[in-house]
Amino acid sequence: MAASHKTLPSRRERRRRAVWARRGSLLMLTLLVSAMGAAVAVNGVNPAAYGAAEPFRVTRAAPIGTSRSMSRDPLSSANGLTGSGDWLADDGDGLDTDKLVGWQADNPVVMDLLNGRDKDSVPAGFDPDHATGDTDGNAYPFSECTWWAYVRRHQLGLPAGSYMGNGNQWADSARRLGYWVDSTPRQGDVMVFQSGQAGSSLIYGHVAIVEQVNEDGSIVTSECGAAYNGQPFSRTFPASEVGDYQYIHY
């Protein structure tokens, strides 16, 4: 039986196939880069992955206030507490946790945290006199989410560290410094996104600032990213999801 022979493609056909192979490889590379770019389109978050994002218009809002030099307002029965000086666990001021022994109540933000709903939810490791970590000013690259978080916190009179890491590292970095970190949002908090959360970078995560806590429990943020050239945007997160994030308060 005669052996069959496969006809080899001509030189012209080989060149044509090589051209199409290169074009196919280039197309696949382009699609891959586009997909990766969409995930980190604003270097920390892809707003399109979580509904519409609105431009955030920075206003000269009054600072929330954290100056440690401010004098303490007397505690009164109006806020459910009595006494003065240190907040001691045994001085009859209604605070029944040993975690509060020796704390100075000279900071309005700390007072707001400890009065009312938060007095029994003091995170382990919280130190009201903690170091802020703000050693070299805003050391984050311009327009990145971390850059904006630092800028906005200082506009609001709240601290932020110079080297807190990528967005997904901020909560742990803050805890190490002694910040109050929990899952309850308050105005001015740094909202920390883990990798991939709500359209954030699969590698770097993301951070935002809580601008408003609505009556229905939803929150409004201000955020930024490299693609926004320093122009922050805003999103609204429903109440059903706000507890999925970590928040750095003070």
One Martini backbone bead per residue (centre of mass of N, CA, C, O) as a GRO file, in nm:
protein
  250
    1MET     BB    1   0.095   0.036   0.023
    2ALA     BB    2   0.082   0.355  -0.015
    3ALA     BB    3   0.215   0.621   0.106
    4SER     BB    4   0.123   0.897   0.273
    5HIS     BB    5   0.129   1.250   0.191
    6LYS     BB    6   0.179   1.557   0.330
    7THR     BB    7   0.129   1.869   0.238
    8LEU     BB    8   0.319   2.130   0.242
    9PRO     BB    9   0.330   2.440   0.312
   10SER     BB   10   0.379   2.721   0.193
   11ARG     BB   11   0.549   3.003   0.243
   12ARG     BB   12   0.303   3.186   0.232
   13GLU     BB   13   0.131   3.026   0.434
   14ARG     BB   14   0.326   3.046   0.675
   15ARG     BB   15   0.318   3.353   0.696
   16ARG     BB   16   0.014   3.381   0.742
   17ARG     BB   17   0.003   3.213   1.003
   18ALA     BB   18   0.203   3.386   1.166
   19VAL     BB   19   0.040   3.645   1.163
   20TRP     BB   20  -0.217   3.530   1.304
   21ALA     BB   21  -0.073   3.438   1.561
   22ARG     BB   22   0.021   3.719   1.649
   23ARG     BB   23  -0.260   3.847   1.659
   24GLY     BB   24  -0.376   3.653   1.870
   25SER     BB   25  -0.172   3.717   2.095
   26LEU     BB   26  -0.232   4.022   2.109
   27LEU     BB   27  -0.529   3.997   2.180
   28MET     BB   28  -0.495   3.838   2.446
   29LEU     BB   29  -0.319   4.050   2.584
   30THR     BB   30  -0.521   4.283   2.570
   31LEU     BB   31  -0.745   4.143   2.734
   32LEU     BB   32  -0.579   4.098   2.989
   33VAL     BB   33  -0.506   4.392   3.048
   34SER     BB   34  -0.798   4.496   3.061
   35ALA     BB   35  -0.888   4.320   3.298
   36MET     BB   36  -0.676   4.425   3.496
   37GLY     BB   37  -0.749   4.725   3.469
   38ALA     BB   38  -1.041   4.700   3.576
   39ALA     BB   39  -0.959   4.608   3.867
   40VAL     BB   40  -0.736   4.877   3.872
   41ALA     BB   41  -0.831   5.153   3.744
   42VAL     BB   42  -0.796   5.320   4.045
   43ASN     BB   43  -0.604   5.196   4.238
   44GLY     BB   44  -0.845   5.006   4.424
   45VAL     BB   45  -1.103   5.069   4.227
   46ASN     BB   46  -1.419   4.971   4.062
   47PRO     BB   47  -1.705   5.136   4.031
   48ALA     BB   48  -1.860   4.955   3.819
   49ALA     BB   49  -1.870   4.708   4.029
   50TYR     BB   50  -2.051   4.932   4.226
   51GLY     BB   51  -2.192   5.110   4.067
   52ALA     BB   52  -2.237   5.430   4.081
   53ALA     BB   53  -2.023   5.717   4.055
   54GLU     BB   54  -1.966   6.014   4.221
   55PRO     BB   55  -1.867   6.309   4.253
   56PHE     BB   56  -1.652   6.467   4.486
   57ARG     BB   57  -1.719   6.750   4.689
   58VAL     BB   58  -1.522   6.949   4.849
   59THR     BB   59  -1.556   7.062   5.177
   60ARG     BB   60  -1.539   7.297   5.451
   61ALA     BB   61  -1.555   7.123   5.695
   62ALA     BB   62  -1.572   7.072   6.005
   63PRO     BB   63  -1.394   6.941   6.218
   64ILE     BB   64  -1.426   6.671   6.421
   65GLY     BB   65  -1.202   6.635   6.632
   66THR     BB   66  -0.863   6.560   6.807
   67SER     BB   67  -0.742   6.740   7.005
   68ARG     BB   68  -0.535   6.698   7.289
   69SER     BB   69  -0.564   7.014   7.391
   70MET     BB   70  -0.842   6.979   7.466
   71SER     BB   71  -1.077   7.030   7.676
   72ARG     BB   72  -1.284   6.888   7.903
   73ASP     BB   73  -1.595   6.806   7.921
   74PRO     BB   74  -1.823   6.765   8.133
   75LEU     BB   75  -1.972   6.517   8.278
   76SER     BB   76  -2.314   6.408   8.245
   77SER     BB   77  -2.643   6.303   8.267
   78ALA     BB   78  -2.700   6.352   7.961
   79ASN     BB   79  -2.483   6.100   7.887
   80GLY     BB   80  -2.480   5.893   8.147
   81LEU     BB   81  -2.253   6.052   8.302
   82THR     BB   82  -2.013   6.084   8.568
   83GLY     BB   83  -1.772   6.301   8.655
   84SER     BB   84  -1.404   6.320   8.653
   85GLY     BB   85  -1.135   6.295   8.477
   86ASP     BB   86  -1.082   6.000   8.487
   87TRP     BB   87  -1.168   5.691   8.349
   88LEU     BB   88  -1.296   5.484   8.581
   89ALA     BB   89  -1.417   5.169   8.671
   90ASP     BB   90  -1.471   5.278   9.003
   91ASP     BB   91  -1.627   5.592   8.990
   92GLY     BB   92  -1.943   5.583   8.894
   93ASP     BB   93  -1.966   5.622   8.554
   94GLY     BB   94  -2.065   5.331   8.413
   95LEU     BB   95  -1.786   5.197   8.366
   96ASP     BB   96  -1.728   4.826   8.352
   97THR     BB   97  -1.424   4.836   8.243
   98ASP     BB   98  -1.081   4.783   8.272
   99LYS     BB   99  -0.994   4.924   8.001
  100LEU     BB  100  -1.043   5.234   8.131
  101VAL     BB  101  -0.814   5.263   8.306
  102GLY     BB  102  -0.668   5.588   8.297
  103TRP     BB  103  -0.830   5.744   8.104
  104GLN     BB  104  -0.839   6.021   7.910
  105ALA     BB  105  -1.108   6.279   7.865
  106ASP     BB  106  -0.970   6.502   7.624
  107ASN     BB  107  -1.135   6.372   7.376
  108PRO     BB  108  -1.405   6.399   7.171
  109VAL     BB  109  -1.385   6.128   7.020
  110VAL     BB  110  -1.353   5.944   7.263
  111MET     BB  111  -1.612   6.031   7.398
  112ASP     BB  112  -1.799   5.934   7.169
  113LEU     BB  113  -1.717   5.635   7.183
  114LEU     BB  114  -1.777   5.580   7.500
  115ASN     BB  115  -2.036   5.687   7.468
  116GLY     BB  116  -2.276   5.473   7.481
  117ARG     BB  117  -2.257   5.218   7.247
  118ASP     BB  118  -1.918   5.188   7.290
  119LYS     BB  119  -1.836   5.123   7.595
  120ASP     BB  120  -1.858   4.785   7.538
  121SER     BB  121  -1.648   4.808   7.254
  122VAL     BB  122  -1.349   4.782   7.319
  123PRO     BB  123  -1.074   4.738   7.163
  124ALA     BB  124  -0.813   4.563   7.149
  125GLY     BB  125  -0.540   4.795   7.192
  126PHE     BB  126  -0.658   5.054   7.264
  127ASP     BB  127  -0.510   5.395   7.243
  128PRO     BB  128  -0.573   5.729   7.301
  129ASP     BB  129  -0.232   5.779   7.297
  130HIS     BB  130  -0.146   5.714   7.028
  131ALA     BB  131   0.028   5.679   6.762
  132THR     BB  132  -0.019   5.794   6.430
  133GLY     BB  133   0.229   5.763   6.206
  134ASP     BB  134   0.300   6.073   6.140
  135THR     BB  135   0.626   6.126   6.011
  136ASP     BB  136   0.604   6.223   5.666
  137GLY     BB  137   0.340   6.259   5.586
  138ASN     BB  138   0.245   6.231   5.254
  139ALA     BB  139   0.375   5.917   5.119
  140TYR     BB  140   0.174   5.894   4.889
  141PRO     BB  141   0.072   5.857   4.591
  142PHE     BB  142  -0.076   6.034   4.377
  143SER     BB  143  -0.434   5.955   4.384
  144GLU     BB  144  -0.444   5.746   4.568
  145CYS     BB  145  -0.629   5.611   4.810
  146THR     BB  146  -0.421   5.673   5.037
  147TRP     BB  147  -0.382   5.969   4.975
  148TRP     BB  148  -0.677   6.054   5.029
  149ALA     BB  149  -0.707   5.953   5.317
  150TYR     BB  150  -0.499   6.144   5.431
  151VAL     BB  151  -0.616   6.412   5.338
  152ARG     BB  152  -0.906   6.387   5.462
  153ARG     BB  153  -0.836   6.340   5.756
  154HIS     BB  154  -0.697   6.620   5.789
  155GLN     BB  155  -0.942   6.791   5.714
  156LEU     BB  156  -1.102   6.653   5.975
  157GLY     BB  157  -0.889   6.616   6.220
  158LEU     BB  158  -0.752   6.339   6.154
  159PRO     BB  159  -0.561   6.066   6.171
  160ALA     BB  160  -0.263   5.953   5.979
  161GLY     BB  161  -0.042   5.755   5.833
  162SER     BB  162   0.245   5.733   5.624
  163TYR     BB  163   0.283   5.387   5.667
  164MET     BB  164   0.015   5.167   5.608
  165GLY     BB  165   0.014   5.078   5.320
  166ASN     BB  166  -0.198   4.912   5.179
  167GLY     BB  167  -0.525   4.910   5.195
  168ASN     BB  168  -0.543   4.606   5.322
  169GLN     BB  169  -0.335   4.713   5.575
  170TRP     BB  170  -0.459   4.938   5.760
  171ALA     BB  171  -0.593   4.795   5.999
  172ASP     BB  172  -0.338   4.657   6.111
  173SER     BB  173  -0.167   4.911   6.138
  174ALA     BB  174  -0.358   5.057   6.333
  175ARG     BB  175  -0.355   4.855   6.562
  176ARG     BB  176  -0.050   4.870   6.623
  177LEU     BB  177  -0.085   5.184   6.707
  178GLY     BB  178  -0.392   5.200   6.865
  179TYR     BB  179  -0.635   5.208   6.715
  180TRP     BB  180  -0.971   5.229   6.639
  181VAL     BB  181  -1.107   4.908   6.535
  182ASP     BB  182  -1.397   4.821   6.335
  183SER     BB  183  -1.754   4.751   6.211
  184THR     BB  184  -1.830   5.064   6.272
  185PRO     BB  185  -1.953   5.333   6.126
  186ARG     BB  186  -1.813   5.667   6.096
  187GLN     BB  187  -1.749   5.971   6.073
  188GLY     BB  188  -1.418   5.971   5.921
  189ASP     BB  189  -1.356   5.703   5.848
  190VAL     BB  190  -1.166   5.432   5.757
  191MET     BB  191  -1.225   5.230   5.484
  192VAL     BB  192  -1.167   4.878   5.453
  193PHE     BB  193  -1.049   4.685   5.181
  194GLN     BB  194  -1.031   4.397   5.060
  195SER     BB  195  -0.945   4.188   4.835
  196GLY     BB  196  -1.204   4.248   4.596
  197GLN     BB  197  -1.378   4.445   4.740
  198ALA     BB  198  -1.594   4.620   4.569
  199GLY     BB  199  -1.369   4.637   4.324
  200SER     BB  200  -1.107   4.586   4.431
  201SER     BB  201  -0.803   4.504   4.444
  202LEU     BB  202  -0.652   4.187   4.435
  203ILE     BB  203  -0.388   4.309   4.582
  204TYR     BB  204  -0.446   4.607   4.749
  205GLY     BB  205  -0.713   4.705   4.767
  206HIS     BB  206  -0.873   4.956   4.991
  207VAL     BB  207  -0.966   5.306   5.056
  208ALA     BB  208  -1.188   5.513   5.254
  209ILE     BB  209  -1.431   5.767   5.336
  210VAL     BB  210  -1.657   5.853   5.579
  211GLU     BB  211  -1.906   6.103   5.532
  212GLN     BB  212  -2.178   5.927   5.589
  213VAL     BB  213  -2.448   5.841   5.815
  214ASN     BB  214  -2.740   5.707   5.776
  215GLU     BB  215  -3.045   5.628   5.908
  216ASP     BB  216  -3.043   5.339   5.744
  217GLY     BB  217  -2.708   5.268   5.754
  218SER     BB  218  -2.591   5.396   5.535
  219ILE     BB  219  -2.309   5.498   5.326
  220VAL     BB  220  -2.083   5.766   5.249
  221THR     BB  221  -1.820   5.829   5.026
  222SER     BB  222  -1.471   5.890   4.978
  223GLU     BB  223  -1.259   5.863   4.679
  224CYS     BB  224  -0.966   5.720   4.512
  225GLY     BB  225  -0.744   5.717   4.214
  226ALA     BB  226  -0.519   5.719   3.968
  227ALA     BB  227  -0.737   5.773   3.729
  228TYR     BB  228  -0.844   6.058   3.881
  229ASN     BB  229  -0.635   6.284   3.934
  230GLY     BB  230  -0.739   6.377   4.239
  231GLN     BB  231  -1.054   6.305   4.190
  232PRO     BB  232  -1.301   6.244   4.378
  233PHE     BB  233  -1.539   6.001   4.480
  234SER     BB  234  -1.877   5.854   4.521
  235ARG     BB  235  -2.050   5.628   4.747
  236THR     BB  236  -2.316   5.391   4.823
  237PHE     BB  237  -2.375   5.185   5.107
  238PRO     BB  238  -2.549   4.948   5.231
  239ALA     BB  239  -2.647   4.834   5.537
  240SER     BB  240  -2.602   4.522   5.465
  241GLU     BB  241  -2.264   4.587   5.415
  242VAL     BB  242  -2.100   4.758   5.630
  243GLY     BB  243  -2.008   4.504   5.819
  244ASP     BB  244  -1.776   4.396   5.601
  245TYR     BB  245  -1.599   4.615   5.726
  246GLN     BB  246  -1.332   4.821   5.816
  247TYR     BB  247  -1.274   5.073   6.083
  248ILE     BB  248  -1.104   5.378   6.125
  249HIS     BB  249  -1.094   5.610   6.367
  250TYR     BB  250  -0.868   5.677   6.640
   0.00000   0.00000   0.00000
